[in-house]
Amino acid sequence: MYDSRLDEWFVPKFGPLRFRVAIGMLFLPYTGMCVSFTVIGSLLADNIIWDRLIAIVLIYLLALGISAHALDSIGSKRKPWGNVFSNRALLAIALAALAIAYTIGIYYIVVYVPLLAIIAVLEGFFLFAYNVELFNGRFHSNLWFSISWGGLPLLAGYVMQTNSISISALIASSITALVAYAEIRVSRPYKELKRSHSDEKEKIILYERMLKLMSIGSIGAAISMLMVRMLLS
């Protein structure tokens, strides 16, 4: 079954089909939310080590933005992006992006931040358990999404800087987990309404505005905090 998502607000309205699908599959606003959580977590540290901040951003861009979404397209029964990219191509893309992400991560784990290994293992588990719906989809739920996509990324950013966990980081990660929970709670009915070609246009517009607000707000907060830290450093 194929339900096209080419009319989503984050998909380019121009260019060849493969280009539009490739950009759409990245879910850039939502990937941006997750990456922004790693930035916020990094900025909670007293002293910022900038190469580590860049590294954790790259890791999540590769592992979540590319690998997780490629696996999600494989695991989805509805095939929201059709067969523009074959499962074999998607798997190759997912594994290549994941290999690069973990190569970067392992380097920092071995040399600087061994505590990051715990998050790397957890995120690796959720990457497959959630997106490929392993264990009969037991981990494909709003709760596990909010933890893996909202809470853990912030902790990853903080751990990458400090090789430790703090109360402030745990509190902040609970907040980003709640933001992720709100996003997925809005996203699921929004997708269903779009998929069913519902006449409830006002509700679709409302959900879309909420999703835009959450994604742009999270990214904007991270950028603002980053600019402040750079000015003060």
C-alpha positions as CSV (number, residue, x, y, z in Angstrom):
1,M,0.0,0.0,0.0
2,Y,1.4,3.4,-1.0
3,D,0.3,6.7,0.6
4,S,2.3,9.5,-0.9
5,R,3.7,12.2,1.4
6,L,4.9,14.4,-1.4
7,D,2.4,17.1,-0.5
8,E,3.9,17.6,3.0
9,W,5.0,21.1,3.9
10,F,8.7,20.2,4.3
11,V,8.9,18.5,0.8
12,P,10.3,20.7,-2.0
13,K,7.7,21.6,-4.6
14,F,10.3,21.7,-7.4
15,G,12.9,19.4,-8.9
16,P,12.9,15.8,-10.1
17,L,10.9,13.2,-8.2
18,R,13.9,11.4,-6.8
19,F,15.3,14.8,-5.4
20,R,11.9,15.6,-3.8
21,V,11.6,12.2,-2.2
22,A,15.2,12.2,-1.0
23,I,14.7,15.6,0.7
24,G,11.3,14.6,2.1
25,M,12.6,11.3,3.6
26,L,15.0,13.4,5.7
27,F,12.1,15.0,7.5
28,L,14.3,18.0,7.9
29,P,12.2,20.1,10.4
30,Y,11.9,17.1,12.8
31,T,15.5,16.0,12.3
32,G,16.4,19.6,13.0
33,M,14.4,19.3,16.3
34,C,16.4,16.3,17.4
35,V,19.7,17.8,16.4
36,S,18.8,21.0,18.2
37,F,18.4,18.9,21.4
38,T,22.0,17.7,21.1
39,V,23.1,21.3,20.7
40,I,21.1,22.4,23.8
41,G,22.6,19.6,25.8
42,S,26.1,20.5,24.7
43,L,25.5,24.1,25.7
44,L,24.5,23.1,29.3
45,A,28.2,22.3,29.9
46,D,30.3,24.9,31.7
47,N,33.0,24.7,29.1
48,I,32.2,24.1,25.4
49,I,34.6,21.9,23.4
50,W,33.5,22.9,19.9
51,D,34.8,20.0,17.9
52,R,32.7,17.7,20.2
53,L,29.6,19.8,19.6
54,I,30.1,19.5,15.8
55,A,30.8,15.8,16.1
56,I,27.5,15.1,18.0
57,V,25.6,17.1,15.5
58,L,27.1,15.1,12.7
59,I,26.4,11.9,14.5
60,Y,22.7,12.6,14.9
61,L,22.4,14.0,11.4
62,L,23.8,10.8,10.0
63,A,22.2,8.3,12.4
64,L,18.8,10.0,12.7
65,G,18.4,12.2,9.7
66,I,19.6,9.6,7.2
67,S,19.9,6.1,8.6
68,A,16.8,6.1,10.8
69,H,14.5,7.6,8.2
70,A,15.8,5.2,5.5
71,L,15.1,2.3,7.8
72,D,11.7,3.7,8.6
73,S,10.9,3.8,4.9
74,I,11.9,0.1,4.7
75,G,9.9,-0.9,7.8
76,S,6.7,1.1,7.0
77,K,3.9,-1.1,5.7
78,R,2.3,1.9,3.9
79,K,5.4,2.9,1.9
80,P,4.8,6.6,2.2
81,W,7.5,7.4,-0.4
82,G,6.6,4.7,-2.8
83,N,9.4,2.7,-4.6
84,V,11.4,5.6,-5.9
85,F,14.3,4.1,-3.9
86,S,14.4,0.3,-3.6
87,N,14.7,-1.4,-0.2
88,R,18.2,-2.5,-1.2
89,A,19.3,1.1,-1.9
90,L,17.7,2.4,1.3
91,L,19.4,-0.3,3.4
92,A,22.8,0.6,1.8
93,I,22.2,4.3,2.5
94,A,21.1,3.5,6.1
95,L,24.1,1.3,6.9
96,A,26.6,3.6,5.3
97,A,25.3,6.6,7.2
98,L,25.2,4.6,10.4
99,A,28.8,3.3,9.9
100,I,30.1,6.8,9.6
101,A,28.1,8.0,12.6
102,Y,29.4,5.2,14.8
103,T,32.9,5.6,13.6
104,I,32.9,9.2,14.8
105,G,31.2,8.2,18.0
106,I,33.6,5.4,18.8
107,Y,36.5,7.6,18.3
108,Y,35.2,10.1,20.9
109,I,34.1,7.2,23.2
110,V,37.6,5.6,23.2
111,V,39.6,8.8,23.4
112,Y,37.5,11.2,25.4
113,V,34.0,10.3,26.6
114,P,33.5,6.6,27.5
115,L,30.1,7.3,29.1
116,L,28.8,8.1,25.6
117,A,28.9,4.4,24.9
118,I,25.8,3.8,27.0
119,I,23.8,6.3,24.9
120,A,25.3,4.9,21.7
121,V,24.1,1.4,22.6
122,L,20.6,2.6,23.6
123,E,20.2,4.8,20.5
124,G,21.4,2.0,18.3
125,F,18.8,-0.3,19.8
126,F,16.0,2.2,19.3
127,L,17.2,3.0,15.8
128,F,16.2,-0.6,14.7
129,A,13.6,-1.4,17.3
130,Y,11.5,1.7,16.5
131,N,12.1,2.2,12.8
132,V,12.0,-1.4,11.6
133,E,9.4,-2.2,14.3
134,L,11.2,-5.1,15.8
135,F,9.6,-7.2,18.6
136,N,6.2,-6.9,17.0
137,G,6.4,-3.1,17.1
138,R,6.5,-3.0,20.9
139,F,9.0,-0.1,20.9
140,H,7.2,1.8,18.1
141,S,5.2,3.9,20.5
142,N,5.0,7.5,21.6
143,L,6.8,6.9,24.9
144,W,9.9,5.3,23.3
145,F,9.9,7.8,20.6
146,S,10.0,10.7,23.1
147,I,12.8,9.0,25.0
148,S,15.0,8.1,22.0
149,W,14.3,11.1,19.9
150,G,13.9,13.8,22.6
151,G,15.5,12.8,25.9
152,L,18.6,10.9,24.9
153,P,19.8,13.4,22.3
154,L,20.1,16.1,24.9
155,L,21.9,13.8,27.3
156,A,24.2,12.8,24.4
157,G,25.2,16.4,23.8
158,Y,25.9,17.0,27.5
159,V,27.8,13.7,27.9
160,M,29.8,14.5,24.8
161,Q,31.1,17.6,26.5
162,T,31.5,16.5,30.1
163,N,31.6,12.6,30.2
164,S,29.1,12.9,33.1
165,I,25.4,13.3,33.9
166,S,24.0,16.2,36.0
167,I,20.7,17.0,37.5
168,S,20.3,20.0,35.2
169,A,20.9,17.8,32.2
170,L,18.3,15.2,33.4
171,I,15.7,17.9,33.9
172,A,16.4,19.4,30.5
173,S,16.2,16.0,28.9
174,S,12.8,15.4,30.4
175,I,11.7,18.7,28.9
176,T,12.9,17.8,25.4
177,A,11.3,14.4,25.8
178,L,8.0,16.1,26.6
179,V,8.5,18.3,23.5
180,A,9.1,15.1,21.4
181,Y,6.1,13.5,22.9
182,A,3.9,16.5,22.0
183,E,5.3,16.4,18.5
184,I,4.5,12.7,17.9
185,R,1.1,13.1,19.5
186,V,0.3,15.8,16.9
187,S,2.1,14.1,14.0
188,R,0.2,10.8,14.1
189,P,-3.4,12.3,13.8
190,Y,-2.1,14.8,11.3
191,K,-0.7,12.0,9.1
192,E,-3.9,10.0,9.3
193,L,-6.0,13.0,8.3
194,K,-3.7,13.7,5.4
195,R,-3.6,10.1,4.4
196,S,-7.4,9.7,4.4
197,H,-7.9,12.9,2.4
198,S,-10.1,14.1,5.1
199,D,-12.4,17.1,4.6
200,E,-11.4,18.5,8.1
201,K,-9.1,21.1,6.5
202,E,-9.1,23.4,9.5
203,K,-7.9,20.6,11.8
204,I,-5.1,19.7,9.3
205,I,-4.0,23.3,9.1
206,L,-4.0,23.5,12.9
207,Y,-1.9,20.4,13.3
208,E,0.5,21.6,10.7
209,R,0.9,24.9,12.4
210,M,1.6,23.2,15.7
211,L,4.2,21.0,14.1
212,K,5.9,24.0,12.4
213,L,5.9,25.9,15.7
214,M,7.4,23.0,17.6
215,S,10.1,22.3,15.1
216,I,11.0,25.9,14.3
217,G,10.8,26.8,18.0
218,S,13.2,24.1,19.0
219,I,15.7,24.9,16.3
220,G,15.4,28.6,17.0
221,A,16.0,28.0,20.7
222,A,19.2,26.0,20.0
223,I,20.5,28.6,17.6
224,S,19.8,31.5,20.0
225,M,21.5,29.7,22.9
226,L,24.5,28.9,20.6
227,M,24.9,32.5,19.5
228,V,24.8,33.7,23.1
229,R,27.5,31.2,24.2
230,M,29.7,32.1,21.2
231,L,29.4,35.8,22.1
232,L,30.3,35.1,25.7
233,S,33.2,32.8,25.0
